[in-house]
């Protein structure tokens, strides 16, 4: 039970970190936490947390495909976020 509480606490913390200055980012990141985060491997979870440290403008450009991440772990997570967003609009 303690592990489940710990995981939920971590997820709640991540949801809070997904609150950004742009509504588009808020929605993309929140949907990803709710729909895709649980299936991530540990390395992808760490990459996602690193991605949350990026400035909003950089994060927006990455998620909109206007720029490409040099880090393969970050690029992988961005692809997964975009995949969740695409499936949500279909």
Residue pairs with C-beta under 8 A, 6 or more apart in sequence:
11 33
11 37
14 33
14 37
14 48
14 49
14 52
15 30
15 33
17 49
17 52
18 25
18 26
18 29
18 30
18 33
18 52
19 26
20 26
20 29
20 56
20 59
21 56
22 56
22 60
24 60
25 56
25 59
25 60
25 63
28 63
28 81
28 85
29 52
29 81
31 84
31 85
31 88
32 48
32 80
32 81
32 84
32 85
35 84
35 88
36 80
36 81
36 83
36 84
37 45
37 48
40 48
40 77
40 80
43 73
44 73
44 76
44 77
44 80
46 73
47 71
47 73
47 74
47 76
47 77
48 77
50 71
50 73
50 74
51 59
51 62
51 74
51 77
51 78
52 59
54 62
58 67
60 66
61 67
62 68
62 69
62 74
62 78
63 78
63 81
63 82
63 85
65 82
68 75
69 75
69 78
